[in-house]
Amino acid sequence: MKILIQHGRVIDPASGRDETADVAIADGRILAIGGVANDFNPDRTIDARGCVVAPGLLDLAARLREPGHEHAHMLESEMGAAVAGGVTSVVCLPDTDPVLDEPGLVEMLKMRAERLHQARLLPLGALTRGLKGETLTELVQLTDAGCVAFSQADSPIVNTQVLQRALQYAATFGYSVWLRPQDAWLGNGVAASGPLATRMGLAGVPVMAETIALHTLFEIVRGMQGSGLHLHLCRISSAAGVELVRRAKADGLAVTADVSINSLHLTDLDIGYYDSAARLSPPLRQQRDRDALRAGLADGTIDALVSDHTPVDTDTKTLPFAEAEPGATGLELLLPLALKWAEDGAGLMRALATMTSAPARILGRALSGPQDSCGQLKVGGVADVCVFDPQEQWELTPEALRSQGKHTPFMGYQLNGRVRATLVGGHVAFERQDSLAGLSQ
């Protein structure tokens, strides 16, 4: 199918492009950006006047709840939520039920996702069997099945020798390892340690739960310099953690990092009166931590912004704070909350980079075949495109979300920025009919 996107503001952080131009698409690839040939006859035309035309977003942290919740059609709803949020590629965590530690499970999940013709699914394989931190999985077989990297999700490896061997083995094959820095013994609380947690009687998670884990990881990586290891640090949450990542990068360690949209905007004060919607993992920390995370993302110390999408059902969320399941919906909020950060001073180009070109660099060579040019708009590249109106205002309500996860601490917020259309491989995977008056067949 041939598609022409007209009159939009084309922004591509990978190349620095920011101009009003038409984008021509044919056979799933970008045929031209500006200077569209007069004889190009599109099957569909999208009038993007007043909109930004950007690369499709890459979300590096989302839970889709499958396998494990097939009866609820979770994969269909969450992948639909992804494209509704402009996300064209979704990295899913391995802590499903059962865990993604067998090639057959990965192949089945990818096959089911491909049949939906929505966002691309990029699975993380479990680094250890059952995420128990004891025995390594078959990394080669899981890679052949479609895993883009390996992770423990929120289950830290307690045995440092196993951790070292896992990183060494991954480095041997050039695989990337994604770990959330969290000490197994200190990270079992339900809120960030501090005056608020003490006053509310909530078990605290100290900053040292993150920094101890970071020190351990960096010492192992430092001893493996030159091995080809790439370590990605997931959902940094503290000012001290940001500073340690900054030092590690200055020392030349091959590490990257991300932060969740929740930690970028909220603090522990947003827990309010035991609001379980703010029961998150990692927990919301103090304002100084939030400010450091924002500064770290702005200056590149933290590379990517993620949704940390975790759809939680009402039965497990509407419980006393300490008993509620941690997590919040996020796929449809990643873009508008990133735009809010951009308005606060980061700038639109930097905000988009943290969700497009930067995640693509983190994924690196794992993006192959039709995914090889994800995260950018370039002639000949895959046509993964997000068209959004940065000024459209909307209220976040449960009814406004496609995801089955209706719980988020941002519920009721007035947000700016809404997706008009999402193209995945040149296919219109999502279009908002109430605002796409310029779309013609």
N, C-alpha and C positions, 0 to 999 in steps of 0.2 A: 504493500500500500504506500502511496505517495501522500505526504502530509506537508502542508506549508503553515508555519507559525509566523504570523505577520505583526509588525509594528511593536514588538516587545523590546524591553531593555535586556539585552543579552549580557549576562555576567558569568564569566568563567574564571574562577580563582586560579586554576592551573596555569592559564596563559596570561592572566591579568586583563583579559578583555572586559570592557564595560562600554557598550555602545548600543544604540538603537539599530536593530537589524532584523531581517527576515531569516528564518531558518528553514531550509528545505531538507526533507527526509524521504528516503526511498530504500526499500528492501532492508529496513531495520537499521540503516546507517545514516549518518548526517552527510548529505550531499553538498550542501553549501551553507555558509553563514555570511549573509550579505551577498550582493552580486548574484542573486538567483537568476538563472537563465530564463529568458522570456518564453522559451518553449517548454518550461516545466509546468506540467498540467497536473495539479494535485487532485487526489480523490477526496481529501478533506482539507479544510482551511480553518485555522484557529486564529481569531483576532485577539492578539495579546496586548492590545493598546492599554496602557496603564499598568501592565503587569511586568514582572521580572521573569525572564526565561533563563533558567539555571540548570546545571547538571542535576540529574536525579540524586537524591540524598542517599548516603550510605550510613546505616545505623549499625554500630559495632556491638551493641548489647541489647538483645531483646529475647524475652522468653515467650514462646508461642504455645506452650503447654501441650505439645504433641511431640512424640507419642505420650499417651497417658490420659488425654481427654478427647479422644476421637468421637465419643458419643455426643459431645457438645458442639461438634464442628468447629473446634477452636482454630485449627489451621486456616480454614476458610475465612473466618471472621478477622483474625489477626493479620493475615496477609492483605485482606481488604482494607483494614485500618492503616496498614503501611502505605499503600498507594494513595489512600485518601489524605495522608500526611506528606505526600511528595517523596516518600522513601521508596527507591527502586531496588535497593539491595539490602537485605536484612541478615545480619550475623546472629545466629541463634545459639544460646548457651547449651551445654550438654547435660544439664541437670534435669532431664526429663524422666519419665517413668515408663519403661526402663531407661537407664542412663545411656547416652549415645557412646557406647564403648564397643559396639559390634558393627562391622561393615554393612551387614544386612539392614540394620535399623537406619543407618545413614542413607543408604540407597533408597529405602522405602520412603523416608521422609522427603528426600529430594524429588522423587518421582511424583509424590502426591502434590508437592508444591508446584512443580512444572505443569501439572494438569490444570491448575487453577488459572494460569496465564495472568498472574498478578506480579508481585515483586519477585526478584531473584532471591533464592534462599542459599545462604552460605553457612553451613554448619560448623561449629567448633566440636572437635572430637574430645572425649574424655581423656585426660592425660594418664590417669590410673583407673584400673578396673573398679567400676562402681563408685568412682570418685572417693575411694577409701584411703588413698595415699599410700598404698602398699605395693601393688604390682603394676608395672607399666602396661598399657594397652599395646595393641599391634599398630603402631603409628603408621607404618608403610601401608598396610591394608586399609586403614581408615582414610588415609590421604587418597588412595586410589578410588575409594568409595565416594569421595567428594568433600572431605573435611579440609578447611582452609588453614586451620591452626589447632592448637590443643590447649585445653583449659581445665581448671578444677572448679569453675564457677565460684561458689562461695565456700568451698570446702578446702581449707588449707592443708598442705602436706606437712604433717607433724615431724616426720623423720627427715632430718636435714640431709642424710646420706641418700635417701630415695630422691629427694628434690634435686640434689646435685647430679645424680645419675640420669634423672629424667631430662635435665637441661643438656647434659653432655650428649645423650642419645639423640635428642632433637637436633642439636647443632650438627651432628654427624651427617644428617640428611638435609640440613638446611631448613628445617621446620621451625615455625614460629610458635612460641609458648606465651600464652596469655594468662596472667595470674593476678588475682586481687590480693594486694598485700594486707594480710590480716593474721595476727598471731592467734593460734588455735585456742589458747588458754585465756587470753585477755579480751577476746572479741565476742564474748557470749552475752553481753548486755543488750538492752533494748533501746537505749538512748545515749547520746554523747555525754561522757563524764563532764560535770560542771555544776555550777550553782543550781541550774534549773532541774537537772536530773536528781540532785540531792534533795531539793525542796519538794519534788513530786514523788520521791521515794521510788524512783526507777533505777534499775541496775544499769550502771554506766559502762560505756566502752571508751577507754582512755585513748588519747592520741598515740600513746606508745604502742598500742595494738597494731597500728599502721606502721610506725617508724621502725619498730623492732623487725618486722617482717621485711621492710625495705632494706634495712642494713644487711640482713642475711642474704637477700637476693643480690644486692649489689656486690657483696664480697664474693659470692659464687661467680657472678658474671665477670668481675674483675679478674678472677683467676682463669677465666676462659676467653680472654680477649684474643681476637684473631681466629677464633674457632668457627665463626660464621653464625653464632647464636644471635637471634633477635628475641628480646623479651619485651612484651607489651604489658604495661601495668594498668589494671582495670579499676576505674572509679576511685581515683585519688580523692580524699575527703578532707584533708587538713592542711593548714599553712605549713606545718613542719614537714609534711609529706611532699608538698610542692618544692620546698627548699632542697630536700634531699634529691629529688628528681633533677632539679636544676644543677646541682653539683655533679651528679652522675653524668649528665650530658656534657658538662664542661670537662669532665675527665675522659671523655671519648667513649663511654660505655654505650653499647648498642641497645638503647632502651627507648621506648615511646610510652605515652600515657594518655588516658582519657579521663573525663569527668562527666558526671550525670547532670542532666538539666535540673534535677531536684537540688543538688548541692550547689549549683551555680546561682540559684535564686533564693533559696530558703535557708533559715537557721533553726536552731532548736526552739526558739521562741514560737515558731509556727506550729509547734505541737499544741499550743493553746491549752485548753482544758482536756487533756488526755485524748486529743483527736487522733483516732487510729489511722486516719488517712495519711497522717504524717509519720506513721511507723514504717521506716524505710531501712534498707541495708545497702550501703553503709548509712549510719545514722546522720541526721542533720546536726551540724556542729555550730560553733559560735560565729558571730559576725566577722571576726578577724580571719577565720578560716575561709568563709565565703569570699571575702575580699581578696584573699591570697589566691584562691582558685580562679577568680575572675582575672586577676593580673597575670597568673601563670598561663591561662588559656590565651590571653591577648598577646603575650610576648613569645608564645610558642613553646614554653617549657612543657605545658600540657598540649598535646597535639590535636586531640579530637573531642568533640562533644557528642554524648550518646543519650538515648532516651531512657535506658535502663528499664525498658518496658516490661512490666510484670503484671499481667491481668490476674487480679485476685477476686474471688467470688464473695458475695455479700456475707455468706454464713461464716467465713473465716476472717473477714475484715471487721465486721461490726461486733467486735468483742472488746473486753477491757484491753487497754493499750498494750500491756506486756504480753497478752495472750494472742493478740491479733497477728495474722500473717503479714510479714513485711512485704512491701512492694506497692507499685502504683502504675497505672496505665501511662503510656508516654509516646507511642508511635505517632499519634496525631498532634502531639504537643511539641515535638522536637523543633519544628520550623518556627511556629509563632513565639516560642520562648527564646529561641536563638535570636529572632528579630528584636525581641524586647531587650536582650543583652546588647545587640547592635545599636539600638537607640540610646542605650545608656552610655555609649561612647566607644564601643569596640569597632563599629563600622560594619556596613553590610558585606563588604568583600571578605573581611576576616571571619565574620560569622559564618558565611557560606563555605569558606575554606575548611572550617573545622568539621563540616558535615559532608564534604565532597572530596577535594583533592587530598586533604590530610589523611582521612580514613583509607583512601585508595593507596597512598604510600605505605601505610601500616600493613595493609594486606599484601602489598608487593606482588611477588610472582605468583601468589595464589590466585590472582585474577588472570585467568587465561581464557583463550577461545573468545566467545562473544562478550566476555566480561573484561577483556584486556584494556579497554579504555573507559571503564566506569569512573565516575567522579570528575569527568571533564567534558567539555564540548569541543570537539575538533572534527574537521572535515575528514571523513572516512571512519570516524569512531562510531561506537555503538550509540544509538539514539535513545539513551536514557535521559529523559528531560522532565523537569518540574516547572510548570507555569503557575505562578502565584501572584496574587494581588497583595502587595505589602501593606496597603492601607485599609483593606477591608476589616471592619470590626465585627467581632462575634462574641457571644457569651458562651463560656464553657459550661455546658449542662450534660447530664447523662445521655439525653436524647441526641446530642450533637456528635456523639462518638459512635463509630462503627465497631470498635473493640468491645468484646464481652466484658472487659475490665472497665468498670465505671467508677473506680475509686482513685482519686488523686487529690493531693493537698491544694491543687490549683482550681478545684471545682468552684464555679461561680465567678471566676476571674473574667474581666473584659480583655480580650486578646486582639491584637492587630496582626493581620497576615493570614491569608487562607488560600489553599491550593485550588486552582481552577481546573488544571488537567495534569495528569501524570502519564508519561509515555515510557514504556519498558520495551527496549528493542524495537522501537518504531511502532509498537502496538499501544493504542490508547487504553491503558489499564484502568484509568479513572477519569471521570469528568464531572464537574459539579454543574448539573443542569440549570439550577436556578441563577447561575451567574455567567454561563457560557453562551450568551446570546449570539456571540460572534462565531460560533461553531457551525459550519455548514457541511452538508454531505456532498 
